[in-house]
Amino acid sequence: MPVKGLRPASSSMWSSGAVLAGVLFGVGLTIGWVRHVENSGAPAAPPDGASRVRTAAAQIATGLPVAVTQIRSSRTGLSHPLLFCDDAAADNRVDALHDAANGVLVAARATGALQHASIVYRALEAGRGFEIDGQRHYHPASLLKLPLAIAWMRHAESNPGVLARKLPYNNQTLRESADTPGALVSGESYSARELLERMIRWSRNDAKAILAQELGEGPVKEVYAQLEIAWPFGSPNVDPELSAHEYSRLFRVIYDASMLHPTAADELLQMLARTEYEPALRAGVPSGTQIAHKWGHRLLKEPGQQGVHQLHDCGIVYQPGRPFLLCVMTSGRDELSLAKVIADVARKAWDAGL
């Protein structure tokens, strides 16, 4: 059954959201003027590829310096679409949540339940957030399925009907037990939409293999490039790596519908909201809360050493009126202990109610 309200609509004309939008618009004009003055006569950025713009507008209306980071997609003629923008201005409530979340990590490390953890939090409507060790890299495991899903949804926008096209499944793509949820049946054919559903909902590797082979690397690489995320498959002898800082961008552009048409973004969010994984993010918020998320787990083993678990859960928690993005990546000796750490962080984020 479709889930309504995955991107809250605006309320009244003079709501706090509208006031905030007006302020941000004014800030944007000021920043744009500063950039114009600084860049007059400078050559334009290359038309292909993403462009990062960092600028500081000092002593604007609030009297406070504002550090802004913009990520833009490829130029399209005279336009240069904005994917998302970060404002690094201070917020005491965000600082308090940062300290509470960090306290969870400190306590877990003290008991030996946690080796490393990274957190990215963002209040999606307010536009504020924080990171804790967000640049640390981890093995992304099944998190890698989301960029592929985004690439497929973009492919469908320019090729209507492609998601309904049937793709065959056979033993050459068989990677998982037929006894687990969402398993494909050898010799059957499935639509690309069905395969996307199984790849997201049950994190099926067999569905991923078919989708990746059919689409090819090119469209997926374009997603990484436009979001300025390093391609994680640079060497066949090195495990792929991603950071929470990088991965959180995927959910932001889906929620903002800045990389996908709103209809495609909503369909993908609906799939993510049906993800069947309970121990981490879902365990930290009230039962029945809508969460559009993707999780990943990998056991890394080194010769002669005990294996190290890496568990990640990233997504959008639809707290009524206060949706937030939370991405937590962890490593430690026990998967269940790591899931509890993620749940405890999610609980702090929920209780903060930003």
C-alpha positions as CSV (number, residue, x, y, z in Angstrom):
1,M,0.0,0.0,0.0
2,P,1.5,3.3,-1.0
3,V,2.8,5.5,1.9
4,K,1.7,9.1,1.8
5,G,3.6,12.1,3.0
6,L,7.2,11.0,2.3
7,R,8.0,14.6,1.4
8,P,5.8,16.9,3.6
9,A,4.0,19.6,1.7
10,S,4.2,23.3,2.6
11,S,1.6,24.6,5.0
12,S,0.3,28.2,5.1
13,M,1.8,31.1,3.3
14,W,3.3,32.7,6.4
15,S,4.5,29.4,8.1
16,S,7.9,29.3,9.7
17,G,9.0,27.2,6.7
18,A,8.1,30.1,4.4
19,V,9.9,32.6,6.6
20,L,13.0,30.4,6.7
21,A,12.8,30.0,2.9
22,G,12.7,33.8,2.5
23,V,15.8,34.2,4.8
24,L,17.6,31.5,2.8
25,F,16.7,33.2,-0.4
26,G,18.1,36.5,0.8
27,V,21.3,34.7,1.9
28,G,21.5,33.0,-1.5
29,L,21.3,36.4,-3.2
30,T,24.0,37.8,-1.0
31,I,26.3,34.8,-1.6
32,G,25.6,34.9,-5.4
33,W,26.6,38.6,-5.4
34,V,29.8,37.8,-3.5
35,R,30.6,35.0,-6.0
36,H,29.9,37.2,-8.9
37,V,32.3,39.9,-7.7
38,E,35.0,37.4,-6.8
39,N,34.7,35.5,-10.1
40,S,34.2,38.4,-12.6
41,G,36.2,37.6,-15.6
42,A,37.0,34.1,-14.5
43,P,36.4,31.3,-17.0
44,A,33.3,29.2,-16.5
45,A,33.5,25.8,-15.0
46,P,33.8,22.9,-17.4
47,P,30.3,22.0,-18.8
48,D,30.7,18.3,-18.0
49,G,30.9,17.0,-14.4
50,A,29.8,18.3,-11.0
51,S,31.1,21.5,-9.5
52,R,31.6,22.2,-5.8
53,V,31.4,25.9,-4.7
54,R,32.6,26.9,-1.3
55,T,31.9,30.5,-0.3
56,A,31.7,32.5,2.9
57,A,29.3,35.5,3.1
58,A,30.5,37.5,6.1
59,Q,28.3,39.9,8.2
60,I,25.0,39.4,6.4
61,A,21.7,40.3,7.9
62,T,22.3,38.2,11.0
63,G,25.7,39.6,11.5
64,L,27.2,36.1,11.5
65,P,29.5,34.5,8.9
66,V,27.9,31.7,7.0
67,A,30.0,28.9,5.4
68,V,28.1,27.4,2.4
69,T,28.9,24.3,0.4
70,Q,27.0,23.7,-2.8
71,I,26.9,20.5,-4.9
72,R,25.6,21.0,-8.5
73,S,24.9,18.5,-11.2
74,S,26.2,18.8,-14.8
75,R,25.5,22.0,-16.6
76,T,22.5,21.9,-19.0
77,G,23.0,24.7,-21.4
78,L,22.8,28.0,-19.4
79,S,21.6,26.3,-16.2
80,H,23.6,24.6,-13.5
81,P,21.1,22.7,-11.3
82,L,21.7,22.8,-7.5
83,L,21.6,19.3,-6.0
84,F,21.9,20.4,-2.4
85,C,23.5,23.1,-0.2
86,D,24.9,23.0,3.3
87,D,24.9,25.8,5.8
88,A,27.4,25.4,8.6
89,A,25.9,28.0,11.0
90,A,25.8,27.0,14.6
91,D,22.6,25.7,16.3
92,N,22.6,24.9,20.0
93,R,20.0,22.2,19.7
94,V,22.0,20.5,17.0
95,D,25.1,20.8,19.2
96,A,23.2,19.1,22.1
97,L,22.2,16.2,19.9
98,H,25.8,15.9,18.6
99,D,27.0,15.5,22.2
100,A,24.3,13.0,23.1
101,A,25.0,10.9,20.0
102,N,28.8,11.0,20.7
103,G,28.0,9.9,24.3
104,V,26.5,6.7,22.9
105,L,29.6,6.0,20.9
106,V,31.9,6.7,23.9
107,A,29.9,4.4,26.1
108,A,29.9,1.6,23.5
109,R,33.7,1.9,23.0
110,A,34.2,1.7,26.7
111,T,32.5,-1.7,26.9
112,G,34.3,-3.0,23.8
113,A,31.1,-3.3,21.8
114,L,32.3,-0.7,19.3
115,Q,35.6,-0.1,17.5
116,H,34.7,2.7,15.1
117,A,31.5,4.6,14.2
118,S,30.5,7.5,12.0
119,I,27.3,9.5,12.1
120,V,25.7,11.9,9.7
121,Y,22.5,13.7,10.9
122,R,20.4,16.2,9.1
123,A,17.1,17.8,9.9
124,L,15.7,17.8,6.4
125,E,13.2,20.6,6.7
126,A,15.3,22.8,8.9
127,G,18.5,22.2,6.9
128,R,20.8,21.8,9.9
129,G,22.9,18.8,11.0
130,F,26.2,17.5,12.1
131,E,28.8,14.8,11.4
132,I,30.9,12.6,13.7
133,D,33.9,11.2,12.0
134,G,31.9,11.4,8.8
135,Q,34.9,11.0,6.5
136,R,36.0,7.6,7.8
137,H,35.7,4.9,5.1
138,Y,34.0,1.5,5.6
139,H,33.1,-1.4,3.4
140,P,29.7,-0.4,2.2
141,A,28.4,-3.9,1.6
142,S,24.7,-3.8,0.5
143,L,24.6,0.0,0.7
144,L,26.0,-0.2,-2.9
145,K,22.6,-1.2,-4.1
146,L,21.1,2.3,-3.7
147,P,23.3,4.1,-6.3
148,L,22.3,1.3,-8.8
149,A,18.6,1.9,-8.0
150,I,19.0,5.6,-8.5
151,A,20.7,5.0,-11.9
152,W,17.8,2.7,-12.9
153,M,15.2,5.3,-12.0
154,R,17.0,7.9,-14.0
155,H,17.2,5.4,-16.9
156,A,13.5,4.9,-16.7
157,E,12.8,8.7,-16.9
158,S,14.4,8.8,-20.3
159,N,13.1,5.4,-21.4
160,P,9.4,5.1,-20.5
161,G,8.3,1.5,-20.0
162,V,11.7,0.1,-19.3
163,L,10.8,-0.8,-15.7
164,A,8.1,-3.1,-17.0
165,R,10.4,-5.0,-19.3
166,K,11.0,-8.6,-18.3
167,L,14.5,-9.8,-17.6
168,P,15.4,-13.5,-17.4
169,Y,16.9,-15.1,-14.3
170,N,19.2,-18.2,-14.5
171,N,21.8,-20.1,-12.5
172,Q,24.6,-17.8,-13.8
173,T,23.2,-15.0,-11.6
174,L,22.3,-17.3,-8.7
175,R,24.1,-15.9,-5.6
176,E,21.8,-16.7,-2.6
177,S,19.8,-19.4,-1.1
178,A,16.4,-20.1,-2.6
179,D,15.0,-20.4,0.9
180,T,15.5,-16.7,1.9
181,P,12.8,-14.0,1.4
182,G,12.5,-12.5,-2.1
183,A,14.4,-15.3,-3.8
184,L,14.2,-15.5,-7.5
185,V,13.3,-18.7,-9.3
186,S,15.7,-20.0,-11.9
187,G,14.2,-20.0,-15.4
188,E,11.6,-17.2,-14.6
189,S,11.6,-13.7,-15.9
190,Y,11.0,-10.6,-13.8
191,S,10.4,-6.9,-14.6
192,A,13.0,-4.4,-13.7
193,R,10.6,-2.9,-11.2
194,E,10.2,-6.3,-9.5
195,L,13.9,-6.7,-9.3
196,L,14.4,-3.3,-7.9
197,E,11.8,-4.0,-5.2
198,R,13.5,-7.3,-4.2
199,M,17.0,-5.7,-4.3
200,I,15.9,-2.9,-1.9
201,R,13.3,-4.6,0.3
202,W,15.2,-7.9,0.9
203,S,18.7,-6.7,-0.2
204,R,18.8,-9.5,-2.8
205,N,22.1,-9.9,-4.5
206,D,20.6,-12.1,-7.3
207,A,18.3,-9.2,-8.3
208,K,21.2,-6.8,-8.1
209,A,23.3,-8.9,-10.4
210,I,20.6,-8.9,-13.2
211,L,20.0,-5.2,-12.8
212,A,23.7,-4.3,-12.9
213,Q,24.4,-6.5,-15.9
214,E,21.5,-5.1,-17.8
215,L,22.2,-1.4,-17.1
216,G,26.0,-1.4,-17.3
217,E,28.5,0.7,-15.3
218,G,28.1,3.9,-17.2
219,P,24.9,5.2,-15.7
220,V,25.9,4.2,-12.2
221,K,29.3,5.9,-12.5
222,E,27.4,9.1,-13.5
223,V,25.5,9.1,-10.2
224,Y,28.8,8.8,-8.3
225,A,30.4,11.5,-10.4
226,Q,27.6,14.0,-10.1
227,L,27.5,13.7,-6.3
228,E,31.3,13.9,-6.2
229,I,31.6,10.4,-4.6
230,A,34.7,8.5,-5.6
231,W,34.0,5.4,-7.7
232,P,34.5,2.6,-5.1
233,F,35.5,-0.1,-7.6
234,G,38.8,1.4,-8.8
235,S,40.8,-1.7,-8.2
236,P,39.8,-5.3,-8.5
237,N,42.2,-6.2,-5.6
238,V,40.9,-3.6,-3.2
239,D,37.6,-3.7,-1.3
240,P,35.2,-0.9,-2.1
241,E,35.0,1.9,0.5
242,L,32.5,4.7,1.2
243,S,32.1,7.2,4.0
244,A,28.9,8.2,5.8
245,H,29.5,11.8,4.6
246,E,29.4,10.6,1.0
247,Y,26.6,8.1,1.3
248,S,24.2,10.5,3.0
249,R,24.2,12.5,-0.2
250,L,22.2,9.8,-2.0
251,F,19.3,10.1,0.4
252,R,19.4,13.9,0.3
253,V,19.0,14.0,-3.5
254,I,16.2,11.5,-3.4
255,Y,14.3,13.3,-0.7
256,D,14.8,16.7,-2.4
257,A,14.0,15.2,-5.8
258,S,17.0,17.0,-7.2
259,M,18.5,14.1,-9.1
260,L,15.2,12.4,-9.9
261,H,11.8,13.6,-11.0
262,P,9.5,13.8,-8.0
263,T,7.5,10.8,-9.2
264,A,10.6,8.6,-9.6
265,A,11.9,9.9,-6.2
266,D,8.6,9.0,-4.5
267,E,8.6,5.5,-6.0
268,L,12.1,4.8,-4.9
269,L,11.3,6.1,-1.4
270,Q,8.3,3.8,-1.3
271,M,10.6,0.9,-2.0
272,L,13.1,2.0,0.7
273,A,10.2,2.3,3.1
274,R,9.4,-1.4,2.7
275,T,13.0,-2.5,3.6
276,E,12.8,-5.4,5.9
277,Y,15.4,-4.9,8.5
278,E,14.4,-4.2,12.1
279,P,17.4,-4.3,14.5
280,A,19.1,-0.9,13.9
281,L,17.4,2.3,12.9
282,R,13.9,0.9,13.3
283,A,14.6,-0.4,16.8
284,G,15.5,3.1,17.9
285,V,12.2,4.9,17.0
286,P,8.5,4.3,18.0
287,S,6.9,1.2,16.4
288,G,5.1,2.0,13.1
289,T,7.4,5.0,12.3
290,Q,7.9,5.3,8.5
291,I,11.6,4.9,7.6
292,A,13.0,4.8,4.0
293,H,16.4,3.2,4.5
294,K,19.1,0.9,3.3
295,W,21.3,-1.2,5.5
296,G,24.5,-3.2,4.9
297,H,26.6,-5.8,6.8
298,R,29.9,-7.3,6.0
299,L,32.2,-9.6,8.0
300,L,35.8,-8.8,7.3
301,K,38.3,-11.5,8.0
302,E,42.0,-11.3,8.1
303,P,44.3,-14.3,8.3
304,G,44.9,-15.5,11.8
305,Q,42.6,-12.9,13.3
306,Q,39.0,-12.8,14.5
307,G,36.6,-11.3,12.0
308,V,35.5,-7.7,12.3
309,H,31.8,-6.9,11.6
310,Q,30.8,-3.7,9.8
311,L,27.1,-2.8,10.1
312,H,25.5,0.3,8.6
313,D,22.0,1.7,8.4
314,C,21.2,4.9,6.6
315,G,17.9,6.5,5.7
316,I,15.2,9.0,6.3
317,V,13.1,8.8,9.5
318,Y,9.7,10.4,9.0
319,Q,9.2,11.9,12.4
320,P,5.8,13.8,12.1
321,G,6.6,17.3,11.0
322,R,10.4,16.8,11.5
323,P,11.8,14.2,9.1
324,F,15.5,13.7,9.5
325,L,18.3,11.9,7.7
326,L,20.4,9.6,9.8
327,C,23.4,7.6,8.5
328,V,25.3,5.5,11.0
329,M,28.3,3.3,10.0
330,T,30.0,1.0,12.5
331,S,32.6,-1.6,13.0
332,G,33.2,-4.0,15.9
333,R,33.3,-7.7,17.0
334,D,29.5,-8.4,17.2
335,E,26.7,-7.6,14.8
336,L,24.0,-7.3,17.4
337,S,26.0,-5.0,19.6
338,L,26.6,-2.7,16.6
339,A,22.8,-2.8,15.8
340,K,22.1,-1.6,19.3
341,V,24.6,1.3,18.9
342,I,22.7,2.4,15.8
343,A,19.4,2.1,17.5
344,D,20.6,4.1,20.5
345,V,21.8,6.9,18.2
346,A,18.4,6.9,16.4
347,R,16.6,7.1,19.7
348,K,18.6,10.2,20.6
349,A,17.8,11.8,17.2
350,W,14.1,11.1,17.7
351,D,14.0,12.4,21.2
352,A,15.7,15.6,20.1
353,G,12.8,16.4,17.8
354,L,14.6,18.9,15.7
